[in-house]
Amino acid sequence: MKQYIKYIVTLFSLSILYGCNPANRKANEKAIIITDIDKQDEVSIFDLFEKVEIVPLETTDSSLIRSIRKLVCHNNTCYILDYNSTILAFDAAGKFKFKIDNRGQGPNQYTYISDFDIDGERAVLSFIAPVVAELHEYDLNGQFLSKYKLPQIAAGYISIKHLSKNVIAFWTFDYYNRLKFYSKEENRIFSECFPEEETFFDQIHIQTFSHDNYIIRNIDNNIYEMSSDGTISVAYTWDFGKLNIDYKPDVPSFDGRDKERISNYMKRISASEVVNYIFRMSGGNAEYAYSQIMRKDKYINIMYHKIKKQTLLFEQTTENVGFYPIYWTEDFVIGRIPENLLPENFDAIIPDAILDPENIERKHQYNEFDNPILVKYYFKK
């Protein structure tokens, strides 16, 4: 682990200035969203949504989920990447359909899945097997189709995002150019960019390809947008005024075996003693831009209404609802309930007061041995 971080904002600015291909620079009129992250608003869940629904994921011997790493919905099916490197499919009501679990050393098998995505144009589910740098493809019913050896790069592949039928974006451990644009047809990387220093912050889990074609980083206020021509641009910027991170965080060197020091440093980050905040997730749709930050040991939700140009900040709503979204559409958001809040703190996320009788019954049928529960928030029309 290197001892110091370079000025990350400068690195990102250079990557945007020159684009992923200097011959194909892409201009973008970015939005700057000015926000006071120490001033929270009184927000009712029904200021944002018209209905909240509980979706229990069916629990069987074949469908057990340890923890949800990623969720993607397509054609009324939710595909979930579990921490044990299986992909499970459930219908819109949470009924188990099938799973992809082909771990092993044989032909068409894999040892680990780092990320997956769905190519809607081709109706194909793709995942990265990073140990052997392969791309595996399945149909949307869980049947194996093919696998491809990915181009050799300086370090491993991490995340995947389909940008078109032919173009895939990969996030990698190559710190000289973390973002790679890959042509499936030509089996080559045709553009790359996004230099970063390897830092402790890279160990803090974040879904880099947060939603649609966007990129989020832990301590960068810019939200970036990728295009299938191999360019990126700043889609919008969160401006937190005097609290913006415009300095170089002091990151000590760690021995990976020194778990106590690492744990204590993580606590200092969460308490905003190292940096003023970190970004934990991002999302949005045509109506909203959204990010969640960790500040002073609290998860702060930031919702910006693009038409009204109104920003709402809240840790919980006035009904004491915690909001932890993991997947966005134009009609609804799917959220999760953090495992550490179940089952004794269920009401801290989804109190009975915001549910209709049917969903209250679903909630109270849950027990600690069941699969995770999804929470579906339907936007007001």
C-alpha positions in Angstrom: 0.0 0.0 0.0 1.5 3.3 -1.0 1.9 5.8 1.9 0.3 8.9 0.3 -2.6 9.7 -2.0 -2.0 12.1 -4.9 -4.4 14.9 -5.3 -7.3 12.7 -6.6 -9.5 15.6 -7.8 -6.6 16.7 -10.1 -6.1 13.2 -11.5 -9.8 12.9 -12.2 -9.9 16.4 -13.8 -7.1 15.4 -16.1 -8.8 12.2 -17.1 -11.9 14.2 -18.0 -10.0 16.9 -19.8 -8.3 14.5 -22.1 -11.0 11.9 -22.1 -10.3 8.2 -22.7 -9.1 9.0 -26.2 -7.5 12.4 -26.8 -8.8 12.3 -30.4 -12.4 11.9 -29.2 -12.8 14.5 -26.4 -16.4 14.9 -25.3 -17.7 18.1 -24.0 -20.5 18.1 -21.4 -22.4 20.9 -19.7 -22.2 19.6 -16.2 -24.7 20.4 -13.4 -23.4 21.6 -10.1 -25.7 20.7 -7.2 -24.9 22.9 -4.2 -25.8 21.2 -0.9 -25.3 21.8 2.8 -24.6 18.3 4.1 -24.9 19.4 7.7 -28.5 20.6 7.3 -31.1 17.9 7.1 -34.7 18.3 6.0 -37.9 16.9 7.4 -38.9 14.4 4.7 -41.8 12.0 4.7 -41.5 8.8 2.8 -44.7 9.9 1.0 -43.1 13.1 -0.2 -41.1 10.9 -2.5 -43.1 7.7 -2.9 -46.8 6.7 -3.1 -46.4 3.1 -1.9 -43.9 0.9 -0.1 -43.9 -2.8 -0.7 -42.1 -5.7 1.0 -40.7 -8.5 -1.3 -39.6 -11.5 0.7 -37.1 -13.6 -1.3 -38.2 -17.3 -1.1 -36.1 -19.4 1.2 -35.3 -22.9 0.1 -32.3 -25.2 0.3 -31.5 -24.2 -3.3 -32.0 -20.4 -2.9 -30.1 -19.5 0.3 -28.5 -16.1 0.1 -25.6 -15.2 2.4 -25.5 -11.5 1.5 -26.5 -9.5 -1.6 -23.5 -8.1 -3.4 -25.5 -6.7 -6.4 -29.0 -6.8 -7.8 -30.2 -6.2 -11.4 -33.8 -6.4 -12.6 -34.9 -7.2 -16.1 -38.3 -8.2 -17.4 -39.8 -8.7 -14.0 -37.0 -10.9 -12.8 -34.4 -9.9 -10.1 -30.9 -11.3 -10.6 -28.8 -11.3 -7.4 -25.1 -11.9 -7.0 -24.5 -13.5 -3.7 -21.2 -13.4 -1.7 -20.6 -17.0 -2.4 -20.3 -16.3 -6.2 -23.6 -17.6 -7.2 -26.3 -15.7 -9.2 -29.9 -16.3 -8.1 -33.0 -15.3 -10.0 -36.4 -14.4 -8.3 -39.6 -13.2 -9.9 -41.2 -9.9 -9.0 -43.0 -11.4 -6.0 -39.8 -13.0 -4.7 -40.4 -16.5 -5.8 -37.2 -18.4 -6.6 -36.7 -19.3 -10.3 -33.1 -20.7 -10.7 -29.5 -20.0 -9.9 -26.2 -20.1 -11.7 -23.7 -22.1 -9.6 -21.1 -23.7 -11.7 -18.0 -23.3 -9.5 -15.1 -25.6 -10.1 -12.0 -26.2 -12.2 -13.7 -27.9 -15.2 -14.6 -26.7 -18.6 -17.0 -23.7 -18.5 -16.7 -23.5 -14.7 -15.4 -20.6 -12.6 -13.9 -20.2 -9.1 -15.1 -16.6 -8.4 -17.5 -14.0 -9.8 -16.4 -10.4 -9.2 -19.4 -8.7 -11.0 -22.2 -9.3 -13.5 -24.5 -7.3 -15.8 -27.3 -7.9 -18.2 -27.2 -7.0 -21.9 -30.8 -6.2 -22.5 -30.4 -5.9 -26.3 -29.1 -9.5 -26.6 -31.0 -10.9 -23.6 -27.7 -12.2 -22.1 -26.3 -12.2 -18.6 -22.5 -11.7 -18.5 -20.2 -12.1 -15.5 -16.4 -11.7 -14.9 -14.4 -14.7 -13.8 -11.4 -12.5 -12.7 -9.0 -15.3 -11.7 -8.7 -16.5 -15.3 -9.8 -13.1 -16.9 -12.8 -14.6 -18.6 -16.2 -13.3 -19.6 -19.0 -16.0 -19.2 -22.4 -15.6 -20.8 -25.7 -17.2 -19.9 -29.2 -16.7 -21.2 -31.7 -15.1 -18.9 -33.0 -18.6 -17.9 -29.6 -19.5 -16.4 -28.4 -21.7 -19.3 -24.7 -21.5 -20.3 -24.0 -20.0 -23.7 -20.3 -19.2 -24.1 -17.1 -17.8 -22.5 -14.4 -15.5 -23.8 -10.8 -14.9 -22.8 -10.5 -11.2 -22.0 -7.5 -9.2 -23.2 -4.4 -9.3 -21.0 -4.1 -6.1 -18.9 -1.7 -4.9 -16.2 -3.9 -6.0 -13.4 -7.2 -7.8 -12.7 -10.8 -7.1 -13.9 -13.3 -6.0 -11.3 -16.6 -4.7 -12.6 -18.6 -4.8 -15.8 -21.2 -2.6 -17.6 -22.7 -3.2 -21.0 -22.9 0.1 -22.9 -24.2 -1.3 -26.2 -24.6 -4.7 -27.9 -20.9 -4.6 -28.8 -19.2 -2.3 -26.2 -18.5 -3.2 -22.6 -16.9 -1.1 -19.9 -14.6 -2.7 -17.3 -13.4 -1.3 -14.0 -10.0 -2.8 -13.2 -7.1 -2.9 -10.8 -4.8 -1.2 -13.4 -4.2 2.1 -11.5 -2.7 3.7 -14.6 -6.0 3.4 -16.4 -8.7 1.8 -14.3 -11.5 2.1 -16.9 -11.3 0.0 -20.0 -13.6 0.1 -23.0 -13.8 -3.3 -24.7 -15.1 -4.2 -28.2 -16.6 -7.6 -28.0 -16.7 -7.9 -31.8 -13.0 -7.2 -32.1 -12.0 -8.7 -28.8 -9.8 -5.7 -27.9 -9.7 -2.8 -25.5 -10.1 0.3 -27.7 -9.9 3.0 -25.1 -8.8 3.4 -21.5 -8.5 6.1 -18.9 -9.2 7.1 -15.2 -5.8 7.1 -13.4 -5.8 6.7 -9.7 -3.4 6.1 -6.9 -3.8 2.8 -5.0 -5.1 3.9 -1.6 -6.8 2.6 1.5 -10.1 4.1 0.2 -10.1 1.5 -2.5 -10.7 -1.2 0.2 -14.0 0.5 1.1 -16.7 -1.3 -0.9 -18.5 0.8 -3.4 -20.4 -0.2 -6.6 -18.3 1.8 -9.1 -20.8 1.4 -11.9 -23.5 2.7 -9.7 -26.5 2.9 -12.1 -27.1 3.3 -15.8 -23.8 4.3 -17.4 -22.5 6.3 -14.4 -19.3 6.0 -12.2 -19.0 6.9 -8.6 -15.8 7.1 -6.4 -15.5 7.3 -2.6 -14.0 10.7 -2.2 -14.8 12.4 -5.5 -17.8 14.8 -5.8 -18.1 14.2 -9.5 -20.5 11.6 -11.0 -19.1 10.5 -14.3 -21.0 9.2 -17.4 -19.6 6.7 -19.9 -20.4 6.6 -23.6 -20.1 3.6 -25.9 -17.6 5.6 -28.1 -15.0 5.2 -25.3 -15.3 8.6 -23.8 -16.4 9.9 -20.3 -17.7 13.2 -19.1 -18.8 14.7 -15.8 -22.5 14.2 -15.6 -23.0 16.3 -12.4 -21.1 17.5 -9.3 -22.1 17.6 -5.7 -20.8 20.9 -4.2 -20.7 20.7 -0.4 -19.1 24.2 -0.1 -16.4 24.5 2.6 -16.7 20.8 3.4 -15.6 19.7 -0.1 -12.6 17.4 0.0 -10.0 19.6 -1.6 -7.0 18.3 0.3 -4.8 15.2 0.4 -6.0 12.8 3.0 -3.3 11.5 5.3 -3.3 7.7 4.8 -0.8 5.7 6.8 0.9 2.5 5.6 -0.8 -0.7 6.8 0.4 -4.3 7.1 -2.5 -6.3 5.9 -2.2 -8.5 9.0 -2.7 -5.6 11.4 -6.5 -5.9 11.6 -6.9 -3.8 14.7 -5.1 -0.8 13.2 -7.1 -1.2 10.0 -10.4 -1.4 11.9 -9.6 1.7 14.0 -8.7 3.6 10.8 -12.0 2.6 9.3 -13.8 3.9 12.3 -11.9 7.2 12.0 -13.1 7.4 8.3 -16.7 6.7 9.3 -16.5 9.4 12.0 -15.2 12.0 9.5 -11.9 12.3 11.2 -9.8 11.5 8.1 -12.0 13.1 5.4 -15.2 15.1 5.8 -17.4 12.3 4.2 -17.2 9.4 1.8 -19.6 8.4 -0.9 -21.2 5.0 -0.3 -23.6 4.7 -3.3 -25.2 6.6 -6.1 -28.4 6.2 -8.1 -31.1 8.1 -9.9 -33.4 8.3 -12.9 -34.8 10.9 -15.2 -36.4 12.7 -12.3 -33.8 12.3 -9.5 -30.1 12.4 -8.9 -29.2 10.5 -5.7 -26.1 9.8 -3.6 -25.6 8.5 -0.1 -22.6 9.6 2.0 -21.2 8.5 5.3 -20.6 11.5 7.6 -20.0 11.5 11.3 -21.1 7.8 11.5 -24.4 8.5 9.8 -25.7 7.5 6.4 -27.0 10.7 4.8 -29.3 10.4 1.7 -29.2 13.3 -0.8 -32.1 13.4 -3.3 -32.0 16.1 -6.0 -35.2 16.7 -8.0 -33.9 17.7 -11.5 -37.1 19.5 -12.6 -37.9 21.3 -9.4 -34.1 21.9 -8.7 -34.8 20.9 -5.1 -32.4 19.0 -2.8 -33.6 17.0 0.1 -31.2 15.6 2.8 -32.2 13.0 5.4 -30.8 10.2 7.5 -34.3 8.9 8.2 -37.7 10.1 7.1 -40.2 11.6 9.5 -41.7 8.1 9.9 -38.2 6.9 11.0 -37.6 5.1 7.8 -34.0 4.3 6.8 -33.4 4.3 3.1 -30.8 2.0 1.5 -31.5 1.8 -2.3 -29.6 -0.7 -4.4 -31.4 -0.5 -7.8 -33.2 2.3 -9.6 -35.8 2.4 -12.3 -38.1 5.2 -13.6 -41.1 3.7 -11.7 -39.6 2.4 -8.5 -36.5 1.9 -6.3 -35.5 -1.4 -4.7 -33.9 -1.1 -1.3 -32.4 -3.6 1.1 -32.4 -3.9 4.8 -28.8 -4.1 6.2 -28.2 -7.4 7.8 -27.0 -5.8 11.0 -30.5 -4.3 11.5 -32.4 -7.6 11.3 -34.5 -8.8 12.8 -34.6 -6.8 16.1 -34.4 -3.4 14.4 -36.8 -4.1 11.5 -38.8 -1.1 12.4 -35.8 1.2 12.0 -36.1 0.6 8.2 -39.7 -0.2 7.5 -42.2 0.7 10.3 -45.8 -0.7 10.1 -47.1 2.9 9.8 -46.0 3.1 6.1 -47.4 -0.3 5.0 -50.8 -1.5 4.0 -52.2 -4.6 5.8 -50.9 -7.1 3.2 -47.3 -5.8 3.6 -47.5 -5.6 7.3 -48.4 -9.3 7.3 -45.4 -10.1 5.0 -43.1 -8.2 7.3 -44.2 -10.0 10.5 -43.8 -13.4 8.8 -40.1 -12.8 8.5 -37.7 -14.6 10.7 -33.9 -14.4 11.1 -33.3 -17.6 9.1 -35.1 -16.4 6.0 -33.5 -14.9 2.9 -33.0 -11.1 2.8 -36.1 -9.0 2.2 -36.3 -6.4 -0.6 -38.2 -3.1 -0.1 -39.8 -1.7 -3.2 -40.6 2.1 -3.2 -43.0 3.2 -6.0 -42.5 6.8 -7.1 -45.4 9.2 -7.0 -47.0 9.8 -10.4 
